[in-house]
Amino acid sequence: MMGNGARASKRRRWCKVRLGGDARTFEIRAIEVTGSRVGDAPMLPELLE
């Protein structure tokens, strides 16, 4: 327990889920999960394979 009204700061950690799908069949064809610091552009080639 912390005194004097102080609160412990909790830093949230996020993950990103990217999906690649077939527009004709609506089937999910690829999925990639990364940390929040990874941008979208570097992941695109992997999803298109």
C-alpha positions as CSV (number, residue, x, y, z in Angstrom):
1,M,0.0,0.0,0.0
2,M,1.3,3.4,-0.9
3,G,0.8,6.4,1.4
4,N,0.1,10.1,0.9
5,G,-2.4,9.5,-1.9
6,A,0.3,8.2,-4.3
7,R,-0.7,5.6,-6.9
8,A,1.4,3.1,-8.6
9,S,1.5,3.8,-12.3
10,K,0.7,0.9,-14.5
11,R,1.9,1.1,-18.1
12,R,-0.3,-0.8,-20.5
13,R,1.3,-2.9,-23.1
14,W,-0.5,-3.3,-26.4
15,C,-0.2,-5.8,-29.2
16,K,-1.3,-5.3,-32.8
17,V,-3.2,-8.0,-34.8
18,R,-3.1,-7.7,-38.5
19,L,-5.3,-9.7,-40.7
20,G,-5.1,-10.4,-44.5
21,G,-8.2,-11.6,-46.1
22,D,-9.6,-12.7,-49.5
23,A,-12.1,-10.0,-50.6
24,R,-14.0,-12.4,-52.7
25,T,-14.5,-15.2,-50.2
26,F,-14.1,-13.2,-47.0
27,E,-11.7,-15.9,-45.8
28,I,-8.8,-14.9,-43.5
29,R,-5.6,-15.8,-45.3
30,A,-2.9,-14.4,-43.0
31,I,-2.5,-13.2,-39.5
32,E,0.4,-11.5,-37.8
33,V,0.7,-10.4,-34.1
34,T,3.3,-7.9,-33.1
35,G,4.2,-5.5,-30.3
36,S,2.8,-2.0,-30.4
37,R,6.2,-0.6,-31.6
38,V,6.1,-2.4,-34.9
39,G,4.6,-0.3,-37.7
40,D,2.2,-1.4,-40.4
41,A,4.4,-0.9,-43.4
42,P,7.1,-3.5,-42.5
43,M,4.4,-6.1,-41.9
44,L,2.7,-5.8,-45.3
45,P,5.1,-7.9,-47.4
46,E,4.7,-10.8,-44.9
47,L,0.9,-10.6,-45.1
48,L,0.9,-10.6,-48.9
49,E,3.0,-13.8,-49.2
